[in-house]
Amino acid sequence: MRRLHRFATRLLLCAGLLPSILATASQFGAGTPADDAEPGFSLVTLNLYHDRDDWPKRRVQIVATLRQLQPDAIALQEVLQDADLPNQAAWLAQELGYESHFVTTDPPSRVRRYGIALLTHGSLLEDGETLLHPLEDHRTAGFARVLAGERPLNLYFTHLYWAPDGAATRSQQLADLLAYVEATAGDTPSVIVGDFNAEADSPELAGLQPHWEDAWTALHPDADADASSTLNPAYFTVPARIDHVFLERDRLHPVEASLLFVSPDADGTWASDHRGLLVRFRFEEEAH
């Protein structure tokens, strides 16, 4: 099956169709080849929507776009593996030439496992994970320390509670995550990324305000709700930006924030029920 999808991507390239797919896959400047992009560390976050709505077809455009962009790291939510479904993050990592760090509360002995993942290039210096309360919600946060050029960088990734009336639960989960960051970050600049199921300025995410900058708002302060929504309007009637990249203030500086997968493929298939978010940033001293 992996060979089939590699072959399909090659056919798109040979037929000249891949550029047209990528042209409809991005907004606010994303979708350009990695060689033409600004220098800095690039990071994508995407909720995969597990195996719903024809995953074998959806993954073709996901691979094509990510292969073109070649971000330094990719945070994934709603990652699934099952008896007849290889781990989605591991599959994408193999297709794209990345390493996969999959985090779940499901034990390795369980056939069906569900969680979050981070795909990385290059040197992985350290990794880890933590549980988020309440434990019955089965939420986690993962951690990877990587090299950005020659400098270490901490990447924290998560997926918070989903329900609209779950602000208190998300607040507790964020508190757990921030405690984990404090315990593991050391002196290394850090990023927090994922699906927070809440707008960046919502009360339950207020704990981020003192020390963390929302990359999208920093670069698109006047963008309207429709243009900013990471919820795919083909699935959700009310726009909302709930997928975020938060950069440590005064240490990391955003230079690009772009939405991905804003249009379906030629057959009308969407990559996910979420849009992806690409953020590129630099170390603060390199930004001046």
DRENDO-1510 file (C-alpha; in Angstrom, 1 decimal, always signed):
<recs>
REC; n; res; u; v; w
REC; 1; MET; +0.0; +0.0; +0.0 .
REC; 2; ARG; +2.9; +2.4; +0.8 .
REC; 3; ARG; +4.3; +1.7; -2.7 .
REC; 4; LEU; +1.0; +2.5; -4.3 .
REC; 5; HIS; +0.7; +5.9; -2.7 .
REC; 6; ARG; +4.4; +6.8; -3.4 .
REC; 7; PHE; +3.6; +5.9; -7.0 .
REC; 8; ALA; +0.4; +8.0; -7.0 .
REC; 9; THR; +2.4; +11.0; -5.8 .
REC; 10; ARG; +5.0; +10.5; -8.6 .
REC; 11; LEU; +2.2; +10.3; -11.2 .
REC; 12; LEU; +0.9; +13.7; -9.9 .
REC; 13; LEU; +4.4; +15.2; -10.3 .
REC; 14; CYS; +4.9; +13.8; -13.7 .
REC; 15; ALA; +1.5; +14.9; -14.9 .
REC; 16; GLY; +2.0; +18.4; -13.6 .
REC; 17; LEU; -1.0; +18.1; -11.2 .
REC; 18; LEU; +0.8; +18.4; -7.9 .
REC; 19; PRO; +1.4; +22.2; -8.2 .
REC; 20; SER; -2.3; +22.8; -8.7 .
REC; 21; ILE; -3.1; +20.7; -5.6 .
REC; 22; LEU; -0.6; +22.7; -3.6 .
REC; 23; ALA; -1.9; +26.0; -4.9 .
REC; 24; THR; -5.3; +25.2; -3.4 .
REC; 25; ALA; -3.9; +23.8; -0.2 .
REC; 26; SER; -2.7; +27.0; +1.5 .
REC; 27; GLN; -3.6; +30.5; +2.5 .
REC; 28; PHE; -1.6; +33.6; +3.6 .
REC; 29; GLY; +1.5; +32.5; +1.7 .
REC; 30; ALA; +2.0; +28.8; +2.5 .
REC; 31; GLY; +2.5; +26.2; -0.1 .
REC; 32; THR; +5.8; +27.5; -1.5 .
REC; 33; PRO; +8.8; +25.2; -1.8 .
REC; 34; ALA; +10.9; +24.9; +1.3 .
REC; 35; ASP; +14.0; +26.2; -0.6 .
REC; 36; ASP; +12.2; +29.5; -1.3 .
REC; 37; ALA; +10.9; +30.0; +2.3 .
REC; 38; GLU; +12.4; +32.4; +4.8 .
REC; 39; PRO; +15.1; +30.9; +7.1 .
REC; 40; GLY; +14.1; +29.8; +10.5 .
REC; 41; PHE; +12.4; +26.8; +12.1 .
REC; 42; SER; +9.1; +25.7; +10.5 .
REC; 43; LEU; +6.3; +23.8; +12.3 .
REC; 44; VAL; +3.0; +22.4; +11.1 .
REC; 45; THR; +0.1; +21.3; +13.3 .
REC; 46; LEU; -2.8; +19.3; +11.9 .
REC; 47; ASN; -5.7; +17.3; +13.4 .
REC; 48; LEU; -5.8; +14.2; +11.2 .
REC; 49; TYR; -9.5; +13.4; +11.9 .
REC; 50; HIS; -8.3; +9.8; +12.6 .
REC; 51; ASP; -9.6; +7.4; +9.8 .
REC; 52; ARG; -12.9; +9.1; +8.9 .
REC; 53; ASP; -13.9; +10.1; +5.4 .
REC; 54; ASP; -11.6; +8.0; +3.3 .
REC; 55; TRP; -8.2; +8.2; +5.0 .
REC; 56; PRO; -6.4; +6.4; +2.1 .
REC; 57; LYS; -7.5; +9.2; -0.2 .
REC; 58; ARG; -7.1; +12.1; +2.3 .
REC; 59; ARG; -3.5; +11.1; +3.1 .
REC; 60; VAL; -2.4; +11.5; -0.5 .
REC; 61; GLN; -2.9; +15.3; -0.4 .
REC; 62; ILE; -1.5; +15.5; +3.1 .
REC; 63; VAL; +1.7; +13.8; +2.0 .
REC; 64; ALA; +2.0; +15.8; -1.2 .
REC; 65; THR; +1.7; +19.2; +0.7 .
REC; 66; LEU; +3.9; +18.3; +3.6 .
REC; 67; ARG; +6.5; +16.8; +1.2 .
REC; 68; GLN; +6.5; +20.1; -0.7 .
REC; 69; LEU; +6.8; +22.3; +2.5 .
REC; 70; GLN; +9.2; +20.0; +4.3 .
REC; 71; PRO; +8.6; +21.6; +7.7 .
REC; 72; ASP; +11.2; +20.9; +10.5 .
REC; 73; ALA; +8.5; +19.4; +12.7 .
REC; 74; ILE; +4.9; +18.3; +12.4 .
REC; 75; ALA; +2.5; +18.0; +15.3 .
REC; 76; LEU; -0.5; +15.6; +14.8 .
REC; 77; GLN; -3.7; +15.1; +16.7 .
REC; 78; GLU; -6.3; +12.3; +16.5 .
REC; 79; VAL; -3.7; +9.8; +15.4 .
REC; 80; LEU; -5.1; +6.3; +15.2 .
REC; 81; GLN; -3.8; +2.8; +14.7 .
REC; 82; ASP; -5.9; -0.4; +14.5 .
REC; 83; ALA; -5.9; -3.9; +13.4 .
REC; 84; ASP; -6.3; -3.0; +9.7 .
REC; 85; LEU; -4.8; +0.5; +10.0 .
REC; 86; PRO; -1.1; +1.2; +10.5 .
REC; 87; ASN; -0.3; +4.0; +12.9 .
REC; 88; GLN; -1.1; +7.1; +10.9 .
REC; 89; ALA; +1.8; +9.1; +12.3 .
REC; 90; ALA; +4.3; +6.3; +11.7 .
REC; 91; TRP; +3.0; +5.9; +8.2 .
REC; 92; LEU; +3.3; +9.6; +7.4 .
REC; 93; ALA; +6.8; +9.7; +9.0 .
REC; 94; GLN; +7.9; +6.8; +6.8 .
REC; 95; GLU; +6.5; +8.5; +3.6 .
REC; 96; LEU; +8.1; +11.8; +4.4 .
REC; 97; GLY; +11.4; +10.7; +5.9 .
REC; 98; TYR; +10.7; +11.8; +9.5 .
REC; 99; GLU; +10.9; +10.2; +12.9 .
REC; 100; SER; +7.6; +9.7; +14.8 .
REC; 101; HIS; +7.1; +10.3; +18.5 .
REC; 102; PHE; +3.6; +8.9; +19.3 .
REC; 103; VAL; +2.1; +9.6; +22.7 .
REC; 104; THR; -1.0; +7.8; +24.0 .
REC; 105; THR; -2.6; +6.4; +27.2 .
REC; 106; ASP; -3.4; +3.2; +25.4 .
REC; 107; PRO; -0.9; +0.4; +26.3 .
REC; 108; PRO; +1.3; -1.2; +23.6 .
REC; 109; SER; -0.7; -4.4; +24.0 .
REC; 110; ARG; -3.9; -2.8; +22.8 .
REC; 111; VAL; -4.7; -3.3; +19.1 .
REC; 112; ARG; -6.5; +0.0; +18.8 .
REC; 113; ARG; -4.4; +3.0; +20.0 .
REC; 114; TYR; -5.3; +6.7; +19.8 .
REC; 115; GLY; -3.2; +9.7; +20.6 .
REC; 116; ILE; -1.0; +12.5; +19.4 .
REC; 117; ALA; +2.4; +12.6; +17.7 .
REC; 118; LEU; +5.3; +14.7; +16.7 .
REC; 119; LEU; +7.3; +14.1; +13.5 .
REC; 120; THR; +10.8; +15.5; +13.5 .
REC; 121; HIS; +13.8; +15.8; +11.2 .
REC; 122; GLY; +17.4; +15.5; +12.4 .
REC; 123; SER; +18.7; +15.1; +15.9 .
REC; 124; LEU; +16.3; +14.3; +18.7 .
REC; 125; LEU; +18.2; +15.2; +21.9 .
REC; 126; GLU; +15.5; +14.2; +24.4 .
REC; 127; ASP; +11.8; +13.3; +24.5 .
REC; 128; GLY; +9.1; +12.6; +27.1 .
REC; 129; GLU; +5.4; +12.7; +27.8 .
REC; 130; THR; +3.0; +13.4; +30.7 .
REC; 131; LEU; -0.6; +12.7; +31.6 .
REC; 132; LEU; -3.2; +15.5; +31.8 .
REC; 133; HIS; -6.0; +15.6; +34.4 .
REC; 134; PRO; -8.7; +14.4; +34.7 .
REC; 135; LEU; -7.2; +11.0; +33.8 .
REC; 136; GLU; -10.5; +9.7; +32.6 .
REC; 137; ASP; -10.3; +12.1; +29.6 .
REC; 138; HIS; -7.2; +10.2; +28.4 .
REC; 139; ARG; -5.3; +13.3; +27.4 .
REC; 140; THR; -1.5; +13.7; +27.2 .
REC; 141; ALA; +1.2; +16.1; +26.3 .
REC; 142; GLY; +4.5; +15.2; +24.6 .
REC; 143; PHE; +7.9; +16.8; +24.6 .
REC; 144; ALA; +10.8; +16.7; +22.2 .
REC; 145; ARG; +14.1; +18.6; +22.4 .
REC; 146; VAL; +15.5; +19.0; +18.9 .
REC; 147; LEU; +18.3; +21.0; +17.2 .
REC; 148; ALA; +17.2; +24.1; +15.3 .
REC; 149; GLY; +20.3; +24.5; +13.3 .
REC; 150; GLU; +22.9; +24.2; +16.0 .
REC; 151; ARG; +20.7; +25.4; +18.8 .
REC; 152; PRO; +18.4; +23.3; +21.1 .
REC; 153; LEU; +14.7; +23.9; +20.9 .
REC; 154; ASN; +11.9; +22.4; +23.0 .
REC; 155; LEU; +8.7; +21.4; +21.3 .
REC; 156; TYR; +5.6; +20.6; +23.5 .
REC; 157; PHE; +2.5; +19.1; +21.8 .
REC; 158; THR; -1.0; +18.3; +23.0 .
REC; 159; HIS; -4.7; +18.0; +22.3 .
REC; 160; LEU; -7.0; +19.3; +25.0 .
REC; 161; TYR; -10.6; +18.3; +25.9 .
REC; 162; TRP; -13.1; +18.9; +23.2 .
REC; 163; ALA; -16.5; +19.8; +24.6 .
REC; 164; PRO; -17.8; +23.4; +24.3 .
REC; 165; ASP; -18.7; +23.4; +28.0 .
REC; 166; GLY; -15.3; +21.9; +29.1 .
REC; 167; ALA; -13.5; +25.2; +29.9 .
REC; 168; ALA; -12.6; +24.1; +33.4 .
REC; 169; THR; -11.2; +20.8; +32.2 .
REC; 170; ARG; -9.1; +22.5; +29.6 .
REC; 171; SER; -7.9; +24.9; +32.2 .
REC; 172; GLN; -6.7; +22.0; +34.4 .
REC; 173; GLN; -5.1; +20.3; +31.4 .
REC; 174; LEU; -3.2; +23.5; +30.5 .
REC; 175; ALA; -2.0; +23.9; +34.1 .
REC; 176; ASP; -0.7; +20.3; +34.0 .
REC; 177; LEU; +1.0; +21.1; +30.7 .
REC; 178; LEU; +2.6; +24.3; +31.9 .
REC; 179; ALA; +3.9; +22.5; +35.0 .
REC; 180; TYR; +5.5; +19.9; +32.8 .
REC; 181; VAL; +7.1; +22.7; +30.7 .
REC; 182; GLU; +8.5; +24.3; +33.8 .
REC; 183; ALA; +9.9; +20.9; +35.0 .
REC; 184; THR; +11.6; +20.0; +31.7 .
REC; 185; ALA; +12.4; +23.1; +29.7 .
REC; 186; GLY; +15.5; +24.3; +31.5 .
REC; 187; ASP; +17.1; +27.2; +29.7 .
REC; 188; THR; +16.1; +26.1; +26.2 .
REC; 189; PRO; +13.5; +28.2; +24.2 .
REC; 190; SER; +10.2; +26.5; +23.9 .
REC; 191; VAL; +7.1; +26.1; +21.7 .
REC; 192; ILE; +3.7; +24.8; +22.7 .
REC; 193; VAL; +1.6; +23.5; +19.8 .
REC; 194; GLY; -1.6; +21.5; +19.1 .
REC; 195; ASP; -5.3; +21.4; +19.1 .
REC; 196; PHE; -6.5; +23.3; +22.2 .
REC; 197; ASN; -10.2; +23.2; +21.4 .
REC; 198; ALA; -10.4; +26.8; +22.4 .
REC; 199; GLU; -9.6; +30.2; +20.9 .
REC; 200; ALA; -6.2; +31.6; +21.8 .
REC; 201; ASP; -7.8; +34.4; +23.9 .
REC; 202; SER; -10.3; +32.2; +25.7 .
REC; 203; PRO; -10.3; +32.3; +29.6 .
REC; 204; GLU; -9.2; +28.7; +29.9 .
REC; 205; LEU; -6.0; +29.5; +28.1 .
REC; 206; ALA; -5.3; +32.6; +30.1 .
REC; 207; GLY; -2.3; +30.8; +31.8 .
REC; 208; LEU; -0.4; +31.2; +28.5 .
REC; 209; GLN; -0.7; +35.0; +28.3 .
REC; 210; PRO; +2.2; +36.1; +30.5 .
REC; 211; HIS; +5.0; +34.1; +28.7 .
REC; 212; TRP; +3.6; +32.8; +25.5 .
REC; 213; GLU; +2.8; +34.5; +22.2 .
REC; 214; ASP; +0.1; +33.3; +19.8 .
REC; 215; ALA; +2.0; +33.2; +16.4 .
REC; 216; TRP; -1.1; +33.7; +14.3 .
REC; 217; THR; -2.4; +36.8; +16.1 .
REC; 218; ALA; +1.1; +38.3; +16.2 .
REC; 219; LEU; +1.2; +38.2; +12.4 .
REC; 220; HIS; -2.5; +38.5; +11.4 .
REC; 221; PRO; -4.0; +40.7; +14.1 .
REC; 222; ASP; -6.8; +42.0; +11.8 .
REC; 223; ALA; -7.7; +38.7; +10.1 .
REC; 224; ASP; -11.5; +38.0; +10.3 .
REC; 225; ALA; -12.9; +34.8; +11.8 .
REC; 226; ASP; -13.5; +33.1; +8.5 .
REC; 227; ALA; -10.0; +33.7; +7.3 .
REC; 228; SER; -8.5; +32.6; +10.6 .
REC; 229; SER; -10.6; +29.5; +11.3 .
REC; 230; THR; -8.8; +26.3; +11.7 .
REC; 231; LEU; -12.1; +24.4; +11.7 .
REC; 232; ASN; -12.9; +23.4; +8.2 .
REC; 233; PRO; -16.1; +25.2; +7.1 .
REC; 234; ALA; -17.1; +22.2; +5.1 .
REC; 235; TYR; -17.6; +20.4; +8.4 .
REC; 236; PHE; -18.4; +23.2; +10.9 .
REC; 237; THR; -20.8; +26.1; +10.5 .
REC; 238; VAL; -19.3; +28.4; +13.1 .
REC; 239; PRO; -15.7; +29.4; +12.4 .
REC; 240; ALA; -13.1; +29.0; +15.2 .
REC; 241; ARG; -9.4; +29.1; +15.5 .
REC; 242; ILE; -8.6; +26.3; +17.9 .
REC; 243; ASP; -5.3; +25.0; +16.6 .
REC; 244; HIS; -2.3; +27.1; +17.8 .
REC; 245; VAL; +1.4; +27.5; +17.9 .
REC; 246; PHE; +2.5; +29.4; +21.0 .
REC; 247; LEU; +6.1; +30.8; +21.1 .
REC; 248; GLU; +8.0; +31.7; +24.2 .
REC; 249; ARG; +7.9; +35.4; +24.5 .
REC; 250; ASP; +11.2; +37.4; +24.0 .
REC; 251; ARG; +13.0; +34.2; +22.9 .
REC; 252; LEU; +11.3; +33.2; +19.7 .
REC; 253; HIS; +10.0; +35.5; +17.0 .
REC; 254; PRO; +7.2; +34.5; +14.4 .
REC; 255; VAL; +7.9; +35.4; +10.8 .
REC; 256; GLU; +5.1; +33.4; +9.0 .
REC; 257; ALA; +1.8; +31.9; +9.9 .
REC; 258; SER; -0.3; +30.3; +7.2 .
REC; 259; LEU; -3.3; +28.0; +6.9 .
REC; 260; LEU; -3.0; +24.8; +4.9 .
REC; 261; PHE; -5.6; +22.6; +3.2 .
REC; 262; VAL; -8.1; +25.4; +2.7 .
REC; 263; SER; -9.6; +23.7; -0.4 .
REC; 264; PRO; -10.5; +20.1; -1.3 .
REC; 265; ASP; -8.7; +18.1; -4.0 .
REC; 266; ALA; -10.0; +17.9; -7.5 .
REC; 267; ASP; -12.5; +15.2; -6.5 .
REC; 268; GLY; -13.9; +17.3; -3.7 .
REC; 269; THR; -12.1; +15.4; -0.9 .
REC; 270; TRP; -10.9; +17.4; +2.1 .
REC; 271; ALA; -7.6; +16.6; +3.8 .
REC; 272; SER; -9.3; +16.8; +7.2 .
REC; 273; ASP; -12.1; +18.4; +9.1 .
REC; 274; HIS; -9.4; +20.9; +10.3 .
REC; 275; ARG; -7.2; +23.1; +8.4 .
REC; 276; GLY; -3.5; +22.8; +9.0 .
REC; 277; LEU; -1.4; +25.6; +10.4 .
REC; 278; LEU; +2.2; +26.3; +9.3 .
REC; 279; VAL; +4.3; +28.6; +11.5 .
REC; 280; ARG; +7.9; +29.7; +10.8 .
REC; 281; PHE; +9.9; +31.5; +13.5 .
REC; 282; ARG; +13.4; +32.5; +14.5 .
REC; 283; PHE; +15.3; +32.9; +17.7 .
REC; 284; GLU; +14.7; +36.4; +18.9 .
REC; 285; GLU; +18.3; +37.6; +18.5 .
REC; 286; GLU; +18.2; +36.4; +14.9 .
REC; 287; ALA; +15.1; +38.4; +14.1 .
REC; 288; HIS; +16.8; +41.9; +14.3 .
</recs>
